[in-house]
Amino acid sequence: MINEVRLNYSRLRVEFGGNTIGDTVPHQGQLENAVANVIFSDSTLAGFGPTNAPQGRIVNTYQAQDNWNYVLGKHQLKAGVNYTYQRSPNLFLPNVNGQYRFSDWTAFALNTPNRIRIALGNDNLDFREHDTFFYFGDDYKVTNHLTLNLGITYSYYGQPANLFHTNDLKLQTSSSPLWDPALPESVTVFPSIPAPKNSWGPSAGFAYTPGWGGWLFGEGKTVFRGGYRLSYDPPFYNIYVNISSAAPQVLLQSITGGTAASNPLPTVPLGPNVRTALAATVTPGVFDPRSFNQSSVTPDFGPDRVHAWSFGVQREFGSHAAAEARYVGNHGQNLFQSVNANPTLDWLASSFPNLVPSGLTPCATSDIPRDIGRIDCNGAGVNRQRTNTAYSYYNGLQTEFRTNNLFKQLTLRTGYSFSKTTDNASEIFGTFAGGGTNAFAQNPFNVAGQEYGISGLDFRHTWTLSFSESLPFFRDQHGILGHALGGWTLAGSYILQSGQPYSPVQFGYNAFTGGCGGGGCGDATFNGAFVGTVDSVRPFYGNRNAPAASVGTYLSDACSWFGTFDPVPGNPIPGSVCDPAMGSPDTLIDYSVANTNGGLVVNPVSTDQVRYILNGAEANTIFGTPFGNVGRNQVRDARTNTANVQVSKMTKWGERVNIIWHMSMVNAFNHPNYGYNLGGADPSTTFGGVDPFIDLDAGVAGIATGFARPELFDGGHRSIRFGLKISF
């Protein structure tokens, strides 16, 4: 019997802040002393000052662990318990030092802002988490050829989100409440959320070595393995930090008009001066938090869980090589998803009443103006909520061949996998690239079924190779020839992988072409706050087999989008998309051509000639729905094709000194890799290797700009480095 006890303490400090330019972005401990943020109404003008920096966290982890092993006949019993106490103070509060917006540089010179924002709230979040993990397992050797594995785990993660309930309650019941004290606690205080206590994880597996099969299976050289396991993973802290910077934790007050103009930016625009200058203007204890943007979690929010299973066979070849093939699958449940918790319904009810979910009606009257037209007349008007409604499936064939010190010189591992990953949400944040282009469902009333499809994390084919070859000659390095030719090592790695999926994104085509009665099909207010686009709907399919960059639109939608009138509405430019002579409103045209010519060129096409049809007002009428039939992640960026090589030479100098020279090459064959940035890649590749904006950039061919054209991005280049190391 063996019993092992471990005690551990660790401390991690993560910081985004600190600079040498007048300490304008100080260290996190001086968050409230940073410079104010200055922006302009014209987005083409560059502002200055941080909005969400400095920020950081310190993670103090105290851990106690006990592991017990006991052999009882054919049973090898294992049990253990782990207790972790984690204290993680986070410092974060955007706009705590104020944000001043000016119309232009002239207004800045005159110091007349047209809007001021200042955040009031707690910027020091003292998260404390108590985690407990228990396991018990039994490896039962049934026969000399068969071993069974049975086990169970229990996980408890606490509920760190309840810090917000504690802080809100303390502040709201103080002499200086953040919100109107006449409002009920259910409105002004974050709810207390119970910690999940039913996270049990059973597991079962087996390993079988056949004693038959002759040369096919060898003598003890083949193993069949399989198993199942249920595991859990707690929410990550970025979810909680998002909650901390929104109502009811924070009052982000906006000051506009003449009041803003009469409150100039202080001469020394640091946080303390800004707050002093605005003290008489900000009005805590007056507002209703439901009138402000909120980030929340569901009342039963907790860890996700994954069912995983596998079956494989491994065959040894001699004492230094083996090959393995296995099927691996898993099913994720209760995964994290971002949803619009109180979406507008009026646009759907007025334009497509047949698509309104049963039992829902748009709010007609409410004390909260933002609730009008939404599904909840008493909830937060704009509420980004994190839920456990996402799910996923993975199925893959994984193969591998590996050697270890083969011929006393070669270590090699190569593998190929063919897999498919599907889900209804790949990330809680949108990337506007691969991996989870848009985090939110196009239909906020169906975030599961209609969103289910290819995952942003699906890499269908992956081949990898890694090796290290120690050249066998002159290893002892005797004499001049031995020192020159001995001690050489060649190592490298190679990855060849399918491109990452992404989704076509419409920035605002539906809204600006008058979809759903003129205001657009979707929740523009929510999208502006949390998505970064005006539209949330996706386009329609023309021909799925047409090139990915081929895009069409209906003439009526193109006219609304480009507005080609001369000189006033009612006098369309001849030959433009607004010229009635070019066709009827439902004439399908090549949008890529029109987009690169400002709508002045019309090229009619058929649905077979384009892969996508933009989702505009006319398209809504023709297809009978505001929701595009293009699924998530139906197109891929460029594949990864990267080789890395290192050559090294170790020279012995006497008995105690070794001199090691090495040369390393990243992307040794200089293949362009557009899906991500290699060393030396152009930092302007803002979309991470692909441009998903179909309405803005279809047909465009600029640097890092052009829908579905990853070759327009910098694919990186070969990087060569040399080094010398002396050890003694």
Phi, psi and omega per residue, in radians:
M1 nan 2.400 3.117
I2 -2.238 2.283 3.048
N3 -2.225 2.241 -3.072
E4 -2.202 2.255 3.111
V5 -1.992 2.336 3.133
R6 -2.240 2.405 3.035
L7 -2.161 2.428 -3.048
N8 -2.584 2.506 2.973
Y9 -2.338 2.336 3.089
S10 -2.410 2.725 -3.121
R11 -2.417 2.200 3.140
L12 -2.133 2.297 3.115
R13 -2.054 2.144 3.103
V14 -2.098 2.237 -3.059
E15 -2.473 2.385 2.990
F16 -2.081 1.619 -3.083
G17 2.906 3.092 -3.110
G18 1.514 2.036 3.063
N19 -2.551 3.085 -3.091
T20 -1.917 0.207 -3.123
I21 -1.743 1.335 3.126
G22 1.148 0.330 -3.124
D23 0.941 0.631 -3.126
T24 -1.189 -0.456 2.984
V25 -2.080 1.542 -3.058
P26 -1.272 -3.129 3.067
H27 -1.219 2.848 -2.987
Q28 -1.019 -0.552 3.136
G29 -1.159 -0.265 3.117
Q30 -1.944 0.588 -3.086
L31 -0.904 -0.772 -3.036
E32 -1.383 0.049 3.138
N33 -1.925 0.178 -3.123
A34 -1.336 2.927 3.136
V35 -1.313 2.636 3.104
A36 -1.187 2.787 3.109
N37 -1.640 2.342 3.119
V38 -2.093 2.221 3.103
I39 -2.287 3.049 -3.125
F40 -2.254 2.630 3.091
S41 -1.069 -0.600 3.068
D42 -1.448 1.915 -3.048
S43 -1.151 -0.214 3.120
T44 -1.404 -0.189 3.110
L45 -1.620 2.311 -3.083
A46 -1.450 2.242 3.061
G47 -1.608 -2.862 3.125
F48 -2.703 2.904 -3.127
G49 1.574 2.514 -3.088
P50 -1.342 2.597 3.033
T51 -1.774 -0.656 -3.084
N52 -2.291 0.534 3.086
A53 -2.387 2.625 0.027
P54 -1.327 2.829 3.001
Q55 -2.667 2.819 3.139
G56 3.054 3.142 3.116
R57 -2.655 2.704 3.022
I58 -2.137 2.146 -3.085
V59 -1.873 1.902 3.063
N60 -1.755 2.094 -3.073
T61 -2.079 2.129 3.058
Y62 -1.943 2.205 -3.013
Q63 -2.346 2.351 3.026
A64 -2.223 2.322 -3.024
Q65 -2.477 2.445 3.066
D66 -2.314 2.228 3.119
N67 -2.153 2.332 -3.050
W68 -2.210 2.315 3.087
N69 -2.259 2.411 -3.116
Y70 -2.604 2.262 3.112
V71 -1.731 2.137 -3.120
L72 -2.256 1.674 -3.102
G73 1.084 -2.107 3.131
K74 -1.552 0.078 -3.104
H75 -1.851 2.308 2.950
Q76 -1.941 1.841 -3.050
L77 -1.608 2.442 3.124
K78 -2.359 2.419 3.075
A79 -2.644 2.721 3.142
G80 -2.970 2.852 3.090
V81 -2.458 2.485 3.112
N82 -2.295 2.230 3.051
Y83 -2.054 2.263 3.141
T84 -2.236 2.232 3.000
Y85 -1.942 2.124 -3.090
Q86 -2.113 2.135 3.069
R87 -1.994 2.065 -2.966
S88 -2.283 1.395 3.062
P89 -1.141 2.199 3.123
N90 -1.949 2.363 3.059
L91 -1.964 2.013 -3.056
F92 -2.938 2.217 2.985
L93 -2.931 1.703 3.103
P94 -1.034 2.508 3.066
N95 1.138 0.319 3.070
V96 -1.170 -0.420 3.120
N97 -1.766 0.170 3.054
G98 1.592 2.621 3.039
Q99 -2.312 2.179 -3.138
Y100 -1.957 2.207 3.108
R101 -1.924 2.316 3.104
F102 -2.075 2.659 -3.139
S103 -1.187 -0.651 -3.141
D104 -2.866 -3.042 -3.113
W105 -1.201 -0.492 3.076
T106 -1.118 -0.792 3.092
A107 -1.112 -0.593 3.089
F108 -1.143 -0.751 3.130
A109 -1.099 -0.617 3.107
L110 -1.437 -0.151 3.135
N111 0.999 0.875 3.093
T112 -2.124 1.493 3.129
P113 -1.185 2.644 3.066
N114 -1.800 -0.112 3.027
R115 -2.787 2.453 3.065
I116 -2.251 2.378 3.037
R117 -2.149 2.421 3.107
I118 -2.459 2.335 -3.104
A119 -1.752 2.271 3.049
L120 -1.986 2.253 -3.136
G121 2.861 -2.977 -3.086
N122 -1.612 2.071 3.135
D123 -1.733 0.002 3.124
N124 -2.041 1.856 -3.054
L125 -1.842 1.874 -3.064
D126 -1.610 1.318 -3.135
F127 -1.185 2.404 3.069
R128 -2.362 2.268 -3.029
E129 -2.331 2.302 3.089
H130 -1.956 1.981 -3.104
D131 -1.984 2.397 3.092
T132 -2.280 2.333 3.135
F133 -2.327 2.307 3.128
F134 -2.291 2.509 3.083
Y135 -2.509 2.672 3.009
F136 -2.514 2.374 -3.139
G137 -2.543 2.738 3.124
D138 -2.396 2.055 2.990
D139 -1.686 1.878 -3.016
Y140 -1.846 1.956 3.137
K141 -1.472 1.599 -3.057
V142 -1.129 -0.847 3.061
T143 -2.411 3.132 3.092
N144 -1.140 -0.277 -3.088
H145 -1.894 -0.217 -3.018
L146 -2.306 2.233 3.059
T147 -2.188 2.312 3.078
L148 -1.864 2.513 3.116
N149 -2.138 2.158 3.098
L150 -2.236 2.477 -3.122
G151 -2.854 2.947 3.072
I152 -2.623 2.537 3.087
T153 -2.219 2.767 3.018
Y154 -2.377 2.311 -3.110
S155 -2.205 2.410 3.055
Y156 -2.362 2.198 -3.039
Y157 -2.007 0.017 -3.089
G158 1.211 -2.872 3.116
Q159 -2.491 1.478 -3.117
P160 -1.032 -0.433 -3.101
A161 -1.105 -0.321 -3.122
N162 -1.217 -0.161 2.998
L163 -1.006 -0.630 -3.124
F164 -1.176 -0.660 3.095
H165 -1.075 -0.790 -3.126
T166 -1.105 -0.825 -3.113
N167 -1.148 -0.788 -3.114
D168 -1.084 -0.770 -3.109
L169 -1.101 -0.716 -3.141
K170 -1.130 -0.769 -3.106
L171 -1.236 -0.717 -3.048
Q172 -1.255 -0.427 3.128
T173 -1.692 0.112 3.116
S174 -1.470 -3.118 3.127
S175 -1.324 -0.183 3.125
S176 -2.247 1.235 -3.098
P177 -1.180 2.638 -3.136
L178 -1.348 -0.564 -3.064
W179 -2.091 2.969 3.127
D180 -0.968 2.015 -3.079
P181 -1.162 -0.221 3.115
A182 -1.345 -0.246 -3.129
L183 -1.339 2.629 3.137
P184 -1.174 2.709 -3.137
E185 -1.042 -0.560 -3.130
S186 -1.105 -0.328 -3.139
V187 -1.660 -0.672 -2.987
T188 -1.704 -0.160 -3.067
V189 -2.181 2.312 3.067
F190 -1.059 2.377 -3.065
P191 -1.206 2.705 3.010
S192 -1.436 2.211 -3.042
I193 -1.944 2.197 -3.136
P194 -1.165 2.536 3.092
A195 -1.416 2.271 3.101
P196 -1.059 2.374 -3.089
K197 -2.246 0.392 -3.087
N198 -2.228 0.663 -3.068
S199 -1.623 1.254 3.093
W200 -1.616 2.403 -3.092
G201 -2.246 1.655 3.092
P202 -1.310 2.730 3.069
S203 -2.567 2.624 3.109
A204 -2.644 2.494 -3.141
G205 -2.784 3.027 3.120
F206 -2.641 2.767 3.010
A207 -2.429 2.167 -3.060
Y208 -2.226 2.168 3.077
T209 -1.944 1.901 -3.076
P210 -1.212 2.472 3.056
G211 -1.713 0.327 -3.116
W212 -2.381 3.082 3.101
G213 1.849 -0.127 3.060
G214 1.025 -2.356 -3.078
W215 -1.142 -0.393 -3.090
L216 -1.170 -0.800 -3.120
F217 -1.794 -0.225 3.140
G218 1.268 -3.104 3.108
E219 -1.724 1.639 -3.113
G220 1.248 0.349 -3.094
K221 -1.734 -0.037 -3.084
T222 -2.180 2.416 3.109
V223 -2.318 2.281 2.973
F224 -1.763 2.254 -3.113
R225 -2.254 2.618 3.055
G226 -2.821 2.825 3.123
G227 -3.125 3.008 3.125
Y228 -2.472 2.528 3.100
R229 -2.647 2.514 3.012
L230 -1.985 2.145 -3.101
S231 -2.294 2.902 -3.055
Y232 -2.271 2.725 3.120
D233 -2.499 2.228 -3.069
P234 -1.347 2.831 3.062
P235 -1.073 2.578 3.120
F236 -1.594 2.742 -2.905
Y237 -1.254 -0.278 3.086
N238 -1.057 -0.552 3.088
I239 -1.077 -0.754 -3.119
Y240 -1.249 -0.642 3.124
V241 -1.118 -0.636 3.071
N242 -1.084 -0.674 3.101
I243 -1.095 -0.676 -3.016
S244 -1.158 -0.380 -3.056
S245 -1.784 0.265 -3.134
A246 -2.289 2.941 3.101
A247 -1.147 2.592 0.047
P248 -1.541 0.134 3.109
Q249 -1.252 -0.524 -3.031
V250 -2.328 2.417 2.964
L251 -1.782 1.892 3.084
L252 -1.717 1.655 -3.054
Q253 -1.551 2.337 3.094
S254 -1.862 2.318 3.123
I255 -2.046 2.156 -3.042
T256 -2.245 -3.138 3.033
G257 1.067 -2.491 -3.090
G258 -1.130 -0.548 3.121
T259 -1.128 -0.709 3.098
A260 -1.154 -0.775 -3.103
A261 -1.099 -0.491 -3.121
S262 -1.549 0.091 3.089
N263 -2.116 1.396 -3.064
P264 -1.169 2.792 3.049
L265 -1.119 2.228 -3.137
P266 -0.991 2.641 -3.137
T267 -1.015 -0.718 3.012
V268 -1.893 1.640 -2.927
P269 -1.425 0.977 3.071
L270 -1.684 2.774 -3.035
G271 -0.826 -0.912 -3.117
P272 -1.035 -0.669 3.132
N273 -1.211 -0.665 3.121
V274 -1.122 -0.805 -3.103
R275 -1.160 -0.627 3.086
T276 -1.143 -0.735 -3.111
A277 -1.160 -0.540 -3.072
L278 -1.725 0.036 -3.044
A279 -1.000 -0.644 -3.109
A280 -1.420 -0.167 -3.060
T281 -1.760 -0.662 -3.128
V282 -1.247 2.566 -3.016
T283 -2.307 1.322 3.032
P284 -1.205 2.778 3.122
G285 1.410 0.244 -3.080
V286 -2.098 -0.667 -2.948
F287 -1.505 2.933 3.035
D288 -1.835 2.160 -3.081
P289 -1.083 -0.355 3.137
R290 -1.209 -0.232 3.100
S291 -1.507 0.003 -3.108
F292 -2.070 2.795 3.103
N293 -1.098 2.403 3.132
Q294 -2.235 2.614 2.950
S295 -2.132 2.276 -3.035
S296 -2.507 3.114 3.002
V297 -2.260 2.839 3.141
T298 -1.228 2.749 -3.100
P299 -1.082 -0.316 3.140
D300 -2.024 0.475 -3.057
F301 -1.085 2.385 -3.101
G302 -2.842 -2.881 -3.069
P303 -1.220 2.690 2.999
D304 -1.480 3.005 3.125
R305 -2.520 2.635 -3.080
V306 -2.336 2.181 2.957
H307 -1.576 2.127 -3.107
A308 -2.188 2.465 3.132
W309 -2.527 2.735 -3.118
S310 -2.750 2.723 3.004
F311 -2.605 2.270 -3.099
G312 -2.681 2.965 3.107
V313 -2.324 2.395 3.108
Q314 -2.145 2.373 -3.134
R315 -2.240 2.159 3.072
E316 -1.483 2.578 3.054
F317 -2.214 1.739 -3.031
G318 1.267 -2.764 -3.085
S319 -1.749 -0.012 -3.043
H320 -2.215 0.074 -3.086
A321 -2.497 2.622 3.109
A322 -2.706 2.658 3.067
A323 -2.199 2.582 -3.104
E324 -2.513 2.479 3.023
A325 -2.351 2.374 -3.092
R326 -2.612 2.612 2.964
Y327 -1.724 2.298 -3.130
V328 -2.251 2.341 3.092
G329 -2.476 2.724 3.010
N330 -2.702 2.797 3.126
H331 -2.345 1.958 3.110
G332 -1.540 2.353 3.107
Q333 -2.227 2.739 3.119
N334 0.977 0.550 3.111
L335 -1.264 2.837 -3.029
F336 -1.443 2.417 -3.130
Q337 -2.491 2.518 3.047
S338 -1.677 2.259 -3.129
V339 -2.346 2.778 2.978
N340 -1.495 1.842 -2.981
A341 -1.339 -0.320 3.136
N342 -2.461 1.196 -3.021
P343 -1.294 2.729 3.011
T344 -1.244 2.492 -3.120
L345 -2.108 -0.272 -3.018
D346 -1.076 -0.648 -3.131
W347 -1.132 -0.627 3.134
L348 -1.338 -0.695 -3.114
A349 -1.147 -0.596 -3.093
S350 -1.423 -0.578 -3.047
S351 -1.771 -0.588 -3.119
F352 -2.406 1.174 -3.087
P353 -1.060 -0.424 3.132
N354 -1.207 -0.275 -3.121
L355 -1.734 -0.009 3.129
V356 -1.249 2.217 3.126
P357 -1.045 2.545 -3.117
S358 -1.035 2.363 3.062
G359 1.546 -0.065 -3.124
L360 -1.852 2.400 3.033
T361 -2.414 2.552 3.122
P362 -1.216 2.467 -3.139
C363 -1.128 2.234 -3.101
A364 -1.652 -0.672 3.133
T365 -2.384 2.543 3.124
S366 -2.875 2.654 3.041
D367 -1.260 -0.270 3.125
I368 -1.835 1.818 -3.078
P369 -0.930 -0.573 -3.122
R370 -1.186 -0.302 -3.126
D371 -1.419 -0.276 -3.111
I372 -1.047 2.231 -3.138
G373 1.531 -0.102 -3.132
R374 -1.669 3.114 -3.044
I375 -1.505 -0.335 -3.123
D376 -2.140 2.016 -3.105
C377 -1.357 -0.174 -3.074
N378 -2.117 0.087 -3.105
G379 -1.696 -3.140 3.067
A380 -1.124 2.332 -3.080
G381 -1.111 -0.752 3.132
V382 -2.182 1.867 -2.987
N383 -2.330 1.881 2.988
R384 -1.483 2.079 -3.068
Q385 -2.072 2.414 3.035
R386 -1.713 2.265 -3.034
T387 -2.217 3.036 3.023
N388 -1.842 0.731 -3.026
T389 -1.753 -0.001 3.141
A390 -1.510 2.689 3.110
Y391 -2.612 2.790 -3.068
S392 -2.626 2.790 3.026
Y393 -2.353 2.433 3.038
Y394 -2.299 2.318 3.044
N395 -2.397 2.217 -3.062
G396 -2.599 2.569 2.961
L397 -1.795 2.092 -3.102
Q398 -2.058 2.227 3.126
T399 -2.181 2.647 -3.097
E400 -2.708 2.488 2.977
F401 -2.232 2.323 -3.096
R402 -2.478 2.588 3.047
T403 -2.245 2.669 3.122
N404 -2.312 1.913 3.123
N405 0.968 0.741 3.125
L406 -1.146 2.303 -3.073
F407 0.959 0.449 3.137
K408 1.044 0.487 -3.112
Q409 -2.616 -0.381 -2.997
L410 -2.128 2.175 2.949
T411 -2.038 2.197 -3.016
L412 -2.510 2.524 3.025
R413 -2.506 2.232 3.074
T414 -2.400 2.523 -3.106
G415 -2.623 2.688 3.067
Y416 -2.334 2.390 3.072
S417 -2.270 2.452 3.030
F418 -2.112 2.056 -2.989
S419 -2.566 2.917 3.069
K420 -2.504 2.246 3.111
T421 -2.099 2.262 3.116
T422 -2.219 2.638 3.099
D423 -2.892 3.091 3.045
N424 -1.910 -0.048 3.040
A425 -2.859 2.247 -3.093
S426 -1.775 -0.293 -3.083
E427 -2.778 2.740 3.051
I428 -1.535 -0.193 3.078
F429 -2.037 2.559 3.057
G430 -1.464 2.455 -3.129
T431 -1.723 -0.362 -2.945
F432 0.917 0.622 3.091
A433 -2.776 -2.642 3.079
G434 -1.350 2.867 3.040
G435 1.613 -0.127 -3.092
G436 2.525 1.133 -2.971
T437 -0.928 -0.875 3.121
N438 -2.228 2.188 -3.041
A439 -1.317 -0.331 -2.996
F440 -1.850 2.620 3.127
A441 -1.210 2.532 3.074
Q442 -1.211 -0.517 3.069
N443 -1.926 1.805 -3.067
P444 -1.166 -0.159 3.140
F445 -1.675 0.002 3.079
N446 -2.581 1.522 -3.052
V447 -1.645 -0.011 -3.085
A448 -1.926 -1.324 -3.008
G449 -1.055 -0.843 -3.081
Q450 -1.244 -0.318 -3.139
E451 -1.656 -0.160 -3.071
Y452 -1.224 2.284 -3.135
G453 3.127 -2.740 -3.135
I454 -1.064 2.350 3.131
S455 -1.353 2.625 3.004
G456 -1.186 -0.159 3.132
L457 -1.834 0.302 -3.117
D458 -1.519 2.064 3.010
F459 -2.093 1.746 -2.926
R460 -1.087 -0.790 -3.124
H461 -2.156 2.320 3.079
T462 -2.465 2.180 3.023
W463 -2.148 2.285 -3.140
T464 -2.258 2.650 3.099
L465 -2.531 2.323 2.994
S466 -2.424 2.485 -3.093
F467 -2.686 2.779 3.022
S468 -2.537 2.050 -3.104
E469 -2.037 2.011 3.044
S470 -1.631 1.919 -3.064
L471 -1.042 2.316 -2.897
P472 -1.398 -0.234 -3.004
F473 -1.558 2.610 3.087
F474 0.946 0.733 -3.106
R475 -1.153 -0.559 -3.119
D476 -1.386 -0.241 3.074
Q477 0.961 0.925 3.061
H478 -1.525 2.335 3.065
G479 1.315 3.106 -3.109
I480 -1.127 -0.766 -3.142
L481 -1.118 -0.709 3.127
G482 -1.133 -0.693 3.104
H483 -1.181 -0.548 -3.110
A484 -1.379 -0.671 -3.016
L485 -1.816 -0.198 -3.125
G486 -1.643 2.813 3.046
G487 1.435 0.298 -3.138
W488 -1.542 2.411 3.088
T489 -2.316 2.367 3.065
L490 -2.055 2.173 -3.130
A491 -2.354 2.739 3.137
G492 -3.007 3.014 3.076
S493 -2.549 2.689 -3.134
Y494 -2.517 2.401 3.034
I495 -2.357 2.263 3.060
L496 -2.202 2.015 -2.952
Q497 -2.465 2.526 3.078
S498 -1.030 2.712 3.090
G499 -1.152 2.810 -3.130
Q500 -1.547 2.407 -3.124
P501 -1.216 2.631 3.001
Y502 -2.599 2.961 -3.086
S503 -2.021 2.448 3.002
P504 -1.102 2.375 -3.095
V505 -2.052 2.265 2.971
Q506 -1.665 2.131 3.137
F507 -1.253 -0.792 -3.119
G508 -2.871 0.359 -3.024
Y509 -1.076 -0.731 -3.119
N510 -1.164 -0.778 -3.123
A511 -1.143 -0.735 -3.054
F512 -1.430 -0.141 3.013
T513 -1.776 0.088 3.026
G514 1.506 0.533 3.122
G515 -1.099 2.585 3.067
C516 0.916 0.946 3.041
G517 1.501 0.082 3.055
G518 2.071 -0.526 -3.078
G519 -1.632 -0.044 -3.117
G520 1.680 2.618 -3.127
C521 -1.566 1.626 -3.137
G522 2.617 -3.092 -3.074
D523 -1.793 1.553 -3.043
A524 -1.112 -0.617 -3.139
T525 -1.137 -0.799 3.110
F526 -1.130 -0.777 -3.125
N527 -1.055 -0.710 3.117
G528 -1.127 -0.562 -3.100
A529 -1.406 -0.664 -2.951
F530 -2.216 -0.252 -3.073
V531 -1.766 -0.797 -3.100
G532 1.745 0.066 3.057
T533 -2.276 2.959 3.042
V534 -1.516 -0.761 3.124
D535 -1.473 2.703 2.922
S536 -2.163 -0.223 -3.114
V537 -1.363 2.698 3.112
R538 -1.801 2.881 -3.113
P539 -1.301 -3.140 3.094
F540 -1.847 2.798 3.083
Y541 -1.490 2.491 2.863
G542 -1.748 -1.473 3.080
N543 -2.129 2.013 -3.064
R544 -1.093 -0.348 -3.099
N545 -1.652 -0.053 3.100
A546 -1.258 2.818 3.122
P547 -0.981 2.536 -3.055
A548 -1.067 -0.537 -3.082
A549 -1.506 0.011 -3.131
S550 -1.511 2.122 -3.010
V551 -2.308 2.386 3.074
G552 -2.101 2.860 3.045
T553 -2.652 2.781 3.100
Y554 -1.464 2.559 -3.009
L555 -1.005 -0.695 3.140
S556 -1.089 -0.738 3.116
D557 -1.163 -0.682 3.135
A558 -1.104 -0.675 3.126
C559 -1.118 -0.747 3.119
S560 -1.137 -0.597 -3.092
W561 -1.319 -0.839 -3.061
F562 -1.552 -0.562 3.113
G563 1.012 0.910 -3.068
T564 -1.462 1.405 3.090
F565 -2.068 2.607 -3.106
D566 -2.506 2.147 -0.160
P567 -1.595 -0.123 -3.110
V568 -2.306 2.781 3.067
P569 -0.929 2.417 -3.091
G570 1.878 -0.231 3.113
N571 -2.163 1.393 -3.093
P572 -1.178 2.573 3.066
I573 -1.196 2.246 3.140
P574 -0.995 2.369 3.120
G575 1.422 -0.018 -3.120
S576 -1.559 3.114 -3.105
V577 -1.199 -0.260 3.115
C578 -1.700 0.009 -3.141
D579 -1.407 2.028 -3.132
P580 -1.006 -0.395 -3.134
A581 -1.219 -0.250 -3.108
M582 -1.407 -0.204 3.110
G583 2.526 3.076 3.122
S584 -1.363 2.906 -3.106
P585 -0.996 -0.500 -3.104
D586 -1.665 0.313 3.056
T587 -1.273 2.226 3.137
L588 -1.511 2.252 -3.123
I589 -2.186 2.875 3.101
D590 -1.331 1.893 -3.090
Y591 -1.229 -0.583 -3.133
S592 -1.050 -0.725 3.108
V593 -1.163 -0.817 -3.131
A594 -1.093 -0.675 -3.071
N595 -1.188 -0.584 -3.136
T596 -1.468 -0.076 3.134
N597 -2.160 0.294 3.093
G598 1.124 0.447 3.139
G599 1.387 0.193 -3.087
L600 -1.591 -0.140 3.138
V601 -2.157 2.284 -3.124
V602 -2.027 2.160 3.117
N603 -2.225 1.689 -3.129
P604 -1.071 2.500 3.113
V605 -2.414 2.951 3.036
S606 -1.775 2.894 3.136
T607 -1.110 -0.449 3.130
D608 -1.243 -0.273 -3.061
Q609 -1.624 -0.145 -3.119
V610 -2.246 2.529 3.067
R611 -1.403 -0.673 -3.050
Y612 -2.120 2.582 3.008
I613 -2.127 2.154 -3.076
L614 -1.060 2.494 -3.092
N615 -1.545 1.594 3.093
G616 -2.082 -3.030 -3.084
A617 -1.053 -0.792 3.138
E618 -1.148 -0.682 3.112
A619 -1.102 -0.661 3.090
N620 -1.016 -0.746 -3.134
T621 -1.169 -0.759 -3.087
I622 -1.190 -0.745 -3.100
F623 -1.516 -0.239 3.089
G624 1.300 0.369 -3.139
T625 -2.785 2.616 3.049
P626 -1.488 -0.176 -3.027
F627 -1.728 2.044 -3.129
G628 -1.089 2.602 -3.131
N629 -1.595 0.129 3.013
V630 -1.380 2.111 -3.126
G631 -1.327 3.055 3.074
R632 -1.198 2.481 2.938
N633 0.985 0.832 -3.109
Q634 -1.677 0.065 3.091
V635 -2.394 2.687 -3.039
R636 -2.104 2.596 3.016
D637 -1.417 -3.013 -3.033
A638 -1.203 2.654 3.139
R639 -1.266 2.820 3.056
T640 -1.664 2.276 -3.128
N641 -2.512 1.578 -2.981
T642 -2.337 2.258 3.028
A643 -2.055 2.355 3.061
N644 -2.136 2.303 -3.048
V645 -2.291 2.470 3.048
Q646 -2.334 2.288 3.048
V647 -2.004 2.252 -3.135
S648 -2.333 2.657 -3.140
K649 -2.329 2.078 3.100
M650 -1.824 2.137 -3.142
T651 -2.008 2.228 3.102
K652 -1.450 2.330 3.072
W653 -2.160 1.662 -3.025
G654 1.303 -2.734 -3.083
E655 -1.643 -0.283 -2.979
R656 -2.081 -0.134 -3.049
V657 -2.065 2.296 3.041
N658 -2.130 2.319 3.081
I659 -1.955 2.127 -3.076
I660 -2.048 2.085 3.036
W661 -1.869 2.426 3.121
H662 -2.509 2.637 3.027
M663 -2.233 2.247 3.128
S664 -2.135 2.461 3.108
M665 -2.154 2.105 3.012
V666 -1.634 2.272 -3.044
N667 1.015 1.020 -2.983
A668 -1.008 -0.606 -3.103
F669 -1.612 0.083 3.041
N670 1.040 0.656 3.066
H671 -1.338 2.385 3.040
P672 -1.209 2.351 3.108
N673 -2.199 1.766 -3.000
Y674 -1.513 -0.258 -3.032
G675 -1.314 -0.309 3.121
Y676 -2.780 2.941 -3.064
N677 -1.536 2.151 2.969
L678 -1.575 3.099 3.089
G679 -1.032 2.240 3.125
G680 1.539 0.026 -3.129
A681 -1.206 2.717 -3.104
D682 -1.138 2.088 -3.119
P683 -1.165 -0.166 -3.123
S684 -1.425 0.050 -3.135
T685 -1.327 1.346 -2.970
T686 -1.229 -0.289 -3.100
F687 -1.804 0.232 3.053
G688 1.173 0.478 3.042
G689 1.910 -0.029 3.088
V690 -2.756 2.552 3.107
D691 -1.848 1.960 -3.067
P692 -1.612 -0.029 -2.992
F693 -1.441 1.754 -2.994
I694 -1.323 -0.613 -3.115
D695 -1.422 -0.556 -3.131
L696 -1.407 -0.680 -2.872
D697 -2.170 0.147 3.059
A698 -1.093 2.249 -3.136
G699 1.519 -0.247 -3.122
V700 -1.375 2.549 3.121
A701 -2.409 1.374 3.107
G702 -2.129 -3.115 3.124
I703 -1.166 2.064 -3.140
A704 1.027 0.387 -3.129
T705 -2.426 2.084 -3.136
G706 2.759 1.955 -3.068
F707 -0.987 2.288 3.032
A708 1.055 0.513 -3.138
R709 -2.266 1.373 -3.105
P710 -1.103 -0.371 -3.130
E711 -1.167 -0.183 3.098
L712 -1.408 -0.102 3.124
F713 -1.667 2.803 3.050
D714 -1.255 2.073 -3.122
G715 -1.538 0.154 -3.119
G716 1.422 3.134 -3.138
H717 -2.706 3.037 3.137
R718 -1.150 2.423 3.081
S719 -2.189 2.239 -3.104
I720 -2.086 2.290 3.132
R721 -2.270 2.556 3.098
F722 -2.128 2.609 3.124
G723 -2.631 2.759 3.119
L724 -2.408 2.313 -3.110
K725 -2.322 2.357 3.098
I726 -2.085 2.163 3.120
S727 -2.114 2.467 -3.117
F728 -2.666 nan nan
